[in-house]
C-alpha cells in the first residue's frame, strides 16, 4: 500500500508538471518588456541624439558656430583656434553611426515587417540625413558596408567616396519620398518632429534633397532634379513646416545651448564680432535678438581666436552674450529650416537651375527668418525696403544670398559652417593666433580609425587627401 501511494503521488506530480508546462511560456512573458518593438518608438531616440549632438556646445558651438564666426569664446579658445578635441571628433562619429544611422536602419527593418510604408519613409529620411551630415563633415566615409557591420559581421567597413555617398543618399530620399503618404501610420505621440503627419515628412525629405543637390551642384548635373522637386510641390512652404525638434523647458530635455551656457553656467560662448558688425552695419533688427547688451550697454562682439584673452580687452562682461531668445530651453534644434530652403531656391534661380523669381524667394527667406526671430511686422517691412536682390549681377546676387543665409543660420552652427564652406560668403578672416592659416574645411577622422580600420582608412586618405582639417571635401574642390 505504501509503495502504491508513492507511485500515485509521483504520477500525479508528473501530470501536474506536464499540465503546468503547457501554458508556462505565456505565463512567463513580461508584458512590460515586449519582444517586438514598434518602429515608431525609435523616432524620439534618433531625433534627440542627432539634435543633442548638433547643438552641443562642443560640436555646434565650437566646431560649428565658432568656425562659422557666429560665436566667439572669451575663455578655453583651443577649438576656436582650430584645435578640436579628438574625443569630441570621435563622439560625433560614434553617435551618428551607432545611434542615428543604426537605429534609423533598425526602424526601417521593423517598419518593413509591419508593412508600414510611412514609417519606412521616416526611417529612410533620418538615415539619409545622418549619412549626409557625416559625409559633409568628414568627406569619404563608410556607407555601403556601414549598415552591414552588425548584421553581416563586417568589423572593418570600407570607405565610400563622398560622391558615392551622395548618390546613395539621394536614392534613399527618392525612396522615402515615394513611400511617404501612401500607407501605414506614424504614431503622433512618438513623432516628436511632425506629430504623425506623413505629408510633412515628405516635405522634409524633399527639402533635404533640394539642399543636397545644391551642395553637390558644382560636381553633378542637378537642374532637372531640382526643377522636378519644385514642380512636385512637396517643399516647405512656411516656418510651420520646418524640420525641427522643439525642446522642453527643463533639463535634461532642454536645448543643449541652454543646458551648457545657462543651466551649466558656462558663459564663455559669446557672439562673434563678424556677426555684430554685419548686423549693425545694415541696422538689422535681429541684432537685439542674437545678442545681449554688454556691461556698457552696447552690442559688442569678440573676434575669433587668441590664445590668451586679455581680461581688459574681451571678458565675460564686456563682450555681448548670446541673446536670451537663443538661450531659451525651448529653442528648436533644426534639421532644416524654411528660410534656408528659400535662400537655396533663390540661388538655384540665379544659377539657372530652376525657373522662378530669385528676388521673391530671397525676400521670402529673409522675411521668414525675421518672423522666426519674432521681429515685429512694422520693423520687418521697414528693413525689407532696402533688401532687394541685385538681379543685374549674378556674382553680386550670389554673395547677397549666401551672406543673408549665413545670418539666418545663426545658432545652427555646423550647418552655418557647412554652407559657408560651400559658398565662401561672407568673406571671413581666420581666427587670430590660430593653429592653422585657414578656417577648417572638414573634421579629421577619429584616431582609432587609423589603427582599427587601417586598410580602409589609408585607402580613403589616398583617395581624398591627407587627413587634415584643411583638406577640402568633394563638393568644395
C-alpha positions in Angstrom: 0.0 0.0 0.0 2.8 2.4 0.9 4.5 1.7 -2.5 1.2 2.3 -4.3 0.8 5.7 -2.6 4.3 6.7 -3.6 3.7 5.7 -7.2 0.4 7.5 -7.2 2.0 10.7 -5.9 4.8 10.6 -8.5 2.3 10.0 -11.3 0.1 12.9 -10.1 3.1 15.2 -9.9 4.1 14.3 -13.5 0.6 15.2 -14.7 0.7 18.5 -12.9 4.1 19.2 -14.2 3.1 18.5 -17.8 -0.2 20.4 -17.4 1.6 23.5 -16.0 4.3 23.5 -18.6 1.7 23.7 -21.4 0.9 27.3 -20.6 4.2 28.2 -18.9 5.6 30.3 -21.8 2.6 32.5 -21.8 2.7 33.0 -18.0 6.4 33.8 -18.1 6.1 36.6 -20.6 6.8 40.1 -19.3 4.1 42.5 -20.6 6.4 45.4 -19.9 9.3 44.1 -22.0 7.8 43.2 -25.4 9.9 41.2 -27.9 8.7 43.2 -30.9 9.2 47.0 -30.6 7.0 49.1 -32.8 9.1 51.1 -35.3 7.8 54.5 -34.2 9.2 54.0 -30.7 12.6 54.6 -32.2 11.9 58.1 -33.6 12.5 60.1 -30.3 15.9 58.5 -29.7 17.1 59.1 -33.2 15.9 62.7 -33.4 17.2 63.7 -30.0 20.6 62.0 -30.5 21.0 64.0 -33.7 20.0 67.4 -32.3 21.7 67.0 -29.0 24.9 66.4 -30.8 24.4 69.2 -33.4 23.5 71.8 -30.7 26.1 70.7 -28.1 28.5 73.5 -27.3 31.5 71.3 -28.1 30.1 70.4 -31.6 27.6 73.0 -32.7 29.2 75.7 -30.6 33.0 75.1 -31.0 33.3 73.2 -34.3 30.4 75.0 -36.0 29.3 78.3 -34.6 32.9 79.4 -33.8 34.2 78.2 -37.2 31.4 80.0 -39.0 32.1 83.1 -36.8 28.7 83.2 -35.3 30.1 82.6 -31.8 33.4 83.5 -30.2 34.9 82.5 -26.8 36.4 84.5 -24.0 38.0 81.5 -22.4 39.1 78.0 -23.5 39.9 79.0 -27.0 41.6 75.9 -28.4 38.6 74.8 -30.6 38.0 78.4 -31.8 41.7 78.4 -32.8 41.1 75.2 -34.8 42.5 72.7 -32.3 39.4 70.4 -31.8 39.3 67.8 -29.1 39.8 64.4 -30.5 37.4 62.9 -28.0 34.7 65.2 -29.5 35.6 64.2 -33.0 35.2 60.5 -32.1 32.0 61.2 -30.2 30.4 62.7 -33.4 31.4 59.7 -35.4 30.2 57.2 -32.8 26.9 59.0 -32.1 25.9 59.3 -35.7 26.8 55.8 -36.7 25.8 53.8 -33.6 22.6 55.8 -32.7 21.3 57.9 -35.5 22.1 55.7 -38.5 21.9 52.3 -36.8 18.6 53.0 -35.1 17.1 54.5 -38.2 18.1 51.3 -40.1 16.5 49.2 -37.4 13.4 51.4 -37.7 13.3 50.7 -41.4 13.6 46.9 -40.9 10.9 46.8 -38.3 8.6 49.1 -40.4 9.1 46.8 -43.4 7.9 43.8 -41.3 4.9 45.9 -40.2 4.1 46.7 -43.8 4.2 50.4 -42.8 5.3 52.5 -45.8 5.1 55.8 -43.9 7.4 54.6 -41.2 9.8 53.2 -43.8 9.9 56.6 -45.3 10.5 58.3 -42.0 13.4 55.8 -41.3 15.0 56.4 -44.7 14.7 60.2 -44.3 16.5 60.1 -40.9 19.1 57.7 -42.2 19.8 59.8 -45.2 20.2 62.9 -43.0 22.7 61.0 -40.9 24.8 59.9 -43.8 24.6 63.4 -45.4 25.8 65.0 -42.2 28.7 62.6 -41.8 30.0 62.9 -45.3 29.7 66.7 -45.3 31.9 67.0 -42.2 34.3 64.1 -42.8 34.3 63.5 -46.6 34.7 59.9 -47.6 33.0 57.7 -45.0 31.8 54.1 -44.6 28.4 53.9 -46.3 27.7 50.8 -48.4 29.1 48.5 -45.7 28.4 50.6 -42.7 24.9 49.4 -42.0 26.0 45.8 -42.7 28.6 45.9 -40.0 26.5 44.4 -37.3 24.2 42.1 -39.3 26.9 40.6 -41.5 29.8 40.7 -39.2 31.8 43.4 -41.1 34.1 44.9 -38.5 36.2 47.0 -40.9 33.8 48.7 -43.3 35.2 50.2 -46.4 35.1 54.0 -47.0 33.0 55.1 -50.0 33.8 58.3 -51.9 31.7 61.3 -51.0 30.3 61.3 -54.5 29.1 57.7 -53.9 27.7 58.6 -50.5 25.7 61.4 -52.1 24.4 59.2 -54.9 23.3 56.5 -52.4 21.8 59.0 -50.0 19.9 60.8 -52.7 18.5 57.4 -53.8 17.4 56.9 -50.1 15.5 60.2 -50.2 13.8 59.2 -53.5 12.6 56.0 -51.9 11.4 57.9 -48.8 9.5 60.5 -50.9 7.8 57.7 -52.8 6.8 55.8 -49.6 5.6 58.8 -47.5 1.9 59.5 -47.7 1.0 56.1 -49.2 0.0 53.6 -46.4 0.6 53.0 -42.7 0.5 55.2 -39.7 3.0 57.3 -37.7 2.3 57.4 -34.0 1.6 61.1 -33.2 3.0 60.9 -29.7 6.3 59.3 -30.7 6.7 61.5 -33.7 8.4 64.5 -32.0 9.0 66.3 -35.3 5.7 66.2 -37.1 3.1 64.6 -34.8 2.4 61.8 -37.2 1.9 63.9 -40.3 3.4 61.9 -43.2 3.0 64.7 -45.7 5.2 66.9 -43.6 7.8 64.2 -43.5 7.6 64.1 -47.3 8.3 67.8 -47.4 11.3 67.3 -45.1 12.7 64.6 -47.4 12.1 66.7 -50.5 13.6 69.9 -49.0 16.6 67.9 -47.7 17.1 66.5 -51.2 17.0 70.1 -52.6 19.7 71.1 -50.2 21.9 68.1 -51.0 21.5 68.7 -54.8 22.6 72.4 -54.3 25.5 71.3 -52.2 26.7 68.9 -55.0 25.7 71.3 -57.8 29.4 72.1 -58.6 30.1 68.4 -59.2 26.8 66.9 -60.5 24.1 67.9 -63.1 21.2 68.9 -60.8 18.9 71.2 -62.7 16.3 68.6 -63.8 16.1 67.1 -60.4 15.8 70.5 -58.7 13.0 71.6 -61.1 11.2 68.3 -60.5 11.2 68.9 -56.8 9.7 72.4 -57.4 7.1 71.0 -59.8 6.1 68.3 -57.4 5.0 70.9 -54.8 6.4 69.0 -51.8 8.9 71.5 -50.5 8.5 73.6 -47.3 6.0 76.5 -47.7 6.3 78.2 -44.3 8.2 78.2 -40.9 5.5 75.9 -39.6 6.8 73.1 -41.7 10.5 73.3 -40.6 12.1 70.0 -39.7 12.9 70.9 -36.1 12.8 69.5 -32.6 11.2 71.8 -30.1 13.0 71.2 -26.9 11.3 71.1 -23.5 11.6 73.7 -20.7 13.6 71.7 -18.2 17.0 70.0 -18.0 17.8 67.3 -19.3 15.3 67.8 -22.1 16.2 71.4 -22.9 18.2 72.7 -25.8 21.9 71.9 -25.2 22.9 75.6 -25.6 20.7 76.4 -22.6 21.9 73.4 -20.7 25.6 74.3 -21.0 25.5 78.1 -21.0 22.6 78.9 -18.6 22.0 75.7 -16.6 25.7 74.8 -16.6 26.8 78.4 -16.1 29.3 78.1 -18.9 29.2 81.7 -20.3 32.3 81.6 -22.3 30.4 81.3 -25.6 29.6 84.9 -26.8 28.6 86.5 -30.1 31.3 87.0 -32.7 32.4 90.4 -33.9 31.8 89.3 -37.5 28.1 88.9 -36.9 27.7 92.0 -34.8 29.5 94.2 -37.3 27.3 93.0 -40.2 24.1 93.3 -38.4 24.9 96.7 -37.1 26.0 98.0 -40.5 22.7 97.2 -42.0 20.5 98.2 -39.0 19.3 94.6 -38.9 16.7 94.2 -36.2 17.9 90.7 -35.4 21.0 92.1 -33.6 19.0 92.7 -30.4 17.7 89.1 -30.7 21.1 87.4 -31.5 23.0 89.3 -28.8 22.5 90.8 -25.4 24.0 94.1 -24.1 27.4 94.1 -22.5 28.2 95.8 -19.2 28.5 99.1 -21.0 25.0 98.8 -22.5 26.1 98.2 -26.1 26.4 95.3 -28.5 30.0 94.2 -28.7 31.3 91.1 -30.4 34.7 89.4 -30.0 37.0 88.5 -32.8 37.7 84.8 -33.3 40.8 83.3 -31.6 43.6 84.5 -29.4 45.5 82.1 -27.2 45.1 84.0 -24.0 42.3 86.5 -24.0 43.4 89.7 -22.2 40.8 90.4 -19.5 40.8 94.1 -20.2 40.0 93.6 -23.9 37.5 90.8 -24.0 36.0 89.1 -21.0 32.8 87.7 -19.6 31.1 91.1 -19.1 32.4 93.4 -21.8 31.6 91.1 -24.6 27.9 90.7 -25.5 26.4 87.3 -24.5 24.1 85.4 -26.9 20.6 86.8 -26.9 18.1 85.4 -24.4 16.0 84.2 -27.3 18.8 81.8 -28.2 19.4 80.7 -24.6 15.8 79.6 -24.1 15.4 75.9 -23.0 12.8 75.5 -25.8 14.9 76.8 -28.6 14.3 74.4 -31.5 17.0 72.2 -32.9 16.9 72.4 -36.7 17.4 69.6 -39.2 16.4 72.0 -41.9 14.5 75.3 -42.0 12.2 77.0 -44.4 14.4 80.2 -44.7 17.4 78.1 -45.7 15.3 76.3 -48.4 14.2 79.7 -49.8 17.7 81.0 -49.9 18.7 77.9 -51.8 15.8 78.3 -54.2 16.9 81.9 -54.8 20.4 80.7 -55.6 19.1 78.0 -57.9 17.1 80.5 -59.9 20.1 82.8 -60.1 22.3 80.0 -61.4 19.6 78.9 -63.9 18.8 75.6 -62.3 15.1 76.2 -61.8 12.6 78.7 -63.0 11.1 81.4 -60.8 11.7 84.8 -59.3 15.0 84.9 -57.4 14.2 88.1 -55.6 10.9 86.8 -54.4 12.5 83.7 -52.9 15.2 85.9 -51.4 12.8 88.3 -49.8 10.6 85.4 -48.6 13.7 83.8 -46.9 14.7 87.0 -45.1 11.1 87.6 -44.0 10.8 84.1 -42.7 14.0 84.5 -40.7 12.8 87.8 -39.2 9.5 86.2 -38.3 11.1 83.3 -36.6 13.1 85.8 -34.6 9.9 87.5 -33.6 10.7 90.8 -35.2 7.6 93.0 -35.2 5.8 93.3 -38.6 6.5 97.1 -39.0 10.2 96.6 -38.4 10.2 93.8 -41.0 8.5 96.0 -43.6 11.0 98.8 -42.9 14.0 96.6 -43.1 12.9 94.9 -46.3 12.7 98.2 -48.2 16.4 98.1 -48.9 16.9 94.4 -49.2 16.1 93.7 -52.9 18.4 91.3 -54.7 20.8 92.6 -57.2 19.5 90.6 -60.1 21.6 92.6 -62.6 24.8 90.9 -61.4 24.9 87.2 -60.9 28.0 87.3 -58.7 26.6 90.1 -56.5 23.3 88.3 -56.2 25.0 85.1 -55.1 27.1 86.9 -52.5 23.9 88.6 -51.1 22.1 85.3 -50.9 24.9 83.4 -49.2 25.6 86.2 -46.7 21.9 86.5 -45.7 21.7 82.7 -45.4 24.7 82.8 -43.1 23.0 85.4 -41.0 19.7 83.4 -40.9 21.5 80.2 -39.8 22.6 81.8 -36.5 22.9 79.1 -33.8 22.7 76.3 -36.4 26.5 76.0 -36.0 27.5 73.1 -38.2 25.1 73.9 -40.9 26.2 77.6 -41.0 29.9 76.4 -41.2 29.0 73.9 -44.0 27.2 76.5 -46.1 30.0 79.0 -45.6 32.4 76.3 -46.8 30.3 75.8 -49.9 29.8 79.4 -50.9 32.8 81.2 -49.3 30.5 84.1 -48.2 30.6 86.2 -46.3 34.4 86.7 -46.6 35.8 85.7 -43.1 39.2 86.2 -41.7 40.7 83.2 -39.9 40.9 83.3 -36.2 43.7 85.3 -34.6 46.6 83.2 -33.2 45.1 80.2 -34.8 46.8 76.8 -35.2 46.0 76.9 -39.0 46.2 79.6 -41.6 42.7 79.0 -42.8 39.3 78.1 -41.5 38.9 74.3 -41.3 37.3 72.5 -44.3 36.4 69.2 -42.5 36.8 67.2 -39.4 39.7 64.8 -39.3 38.8 61.1 -38.8 38.7 59.6 -35.3 42.2 58.5 -34.2 41.1 54.9 -33.8 40.1 54.6 -37.4 43.8 54.6 -38.5 44.5 51.6 -36.3 41.3 49.6 -36.1 40.3 50.1 -39.8 43.8 50.9 -41.1 43.5 49.5 -44.7 40.2 51.3 -45.4 41.3 54.4 -43.7 44.5 54.5 -45.8 42.5 54.0 -48.9 40.2 56.9 -48.0 43.2 59.2 -47.4 44.8 58.2 -50.7 41.5 59.0 -52.5 40.6 62.2 -50.7 43.8 63.7 -49.5 45.6 64.0 -46.2 43.6 63.5 -43.0 43.9 67.2 -42.1 41.3 69.8 -41.1 42.2 71.8 -44.2 41.7 69.1 -46.8 38.6 70.1 -48.8 35.7 67.7 -49.1 34.5 66.7 -52.6 31.9 69.4 -53.2 34.5 72.1 -52.2 37.1 71.0 -54.8 
